[in-house]
Amino acid sequence: MGRTLPSITQAFLQEQQSLSRFRRALRREDQRALDDLLVASRHHLAAAAYASHLLPFEVMLLAMLIEQHKEVLRLRQQLEGLQATAEAINHPPREPQLDDGARRHELPLRNG
């Protein structure tokens, strides 16, 4: 007997096909952004198979959100690293200052 429900891959492809007119109406850069989101959603097809109570489009949107959030986290981490580097450059650590008592006990430097 055949399947009564399409596989999640088939459902994703059908949803993507149903967006084709919407995609064509977008500007070129927005079309690329939508294409990127659709590709990102396909990275989660295996997990999507377990979300049978959701509609395929809802799963696609959730997968897109996951990928976008991962990108935000990656960029946040990169920004924090850059900020730490900039802080280190702008404010290098100072050498510890010796008090007058410690200076009196220093040995004189010898030349030659």
C-alpha positions, -999 to +999 in steps of 0.1 A: +000+000+000+011+035-007+016+062+018-014+083+028+008+113+038+037+128+018+072+125+033+085+156+050+108+162+021+079+161-003+059+184+020+088+209+021+091+208-017+054+214-021+055+243+004+085+257-015+066+254-048+036+271-033+058+301-025+071+304-061+047+333-071+055+351-039+092+346-046+090+360-081+073+391-068+102+399-045+132+420-054+163+400-064+181+405-031+150+394-012+147+363-035+182+354-025+174+359+012+143+337+009+163+310-010+188+311+019+161+306+044+145+277+025+179+260+022+184+265+060+150+250+067+161+218+048+189+213+072+162+202+097+142+178+077+151+148+099+139+167+130+108+179+111+097+144+105+090+142+143+068+173+144+038+156+129+014+177+148+026+209+130+019+219+095+048+216+071+050+253+067+051+258+105+080+234+107+098+253+079+094+286+097+106+271+129+137+256+112+144+290+096+141+307+130+166+281+145+191+289+117+187+326+121+191+324+159+223+303+154+236+331+131+227+358+157+245+338+184+276+333+162+277+370+153+272+380+190+301+357+200+323+372+172+314+407+183+322+400+219+356+387+208+363+418+187+352+440+216+376+421+240+404+425+215+397+462+210+396+467+248+429+449+252+445+471+225+431+503+239+439+495+275+469+473+278+476+458+312+499+480+334+530+468+350+527+467+388+539+498+405+565+494+433+562+515+464+591+535+477+600+509+503+604+482+476+625+506+454+650+512+482+658+474+483+664+471+445+699+463+434+715+489+413+719+481+376+755+475+365+767+488+332+790+467+312 
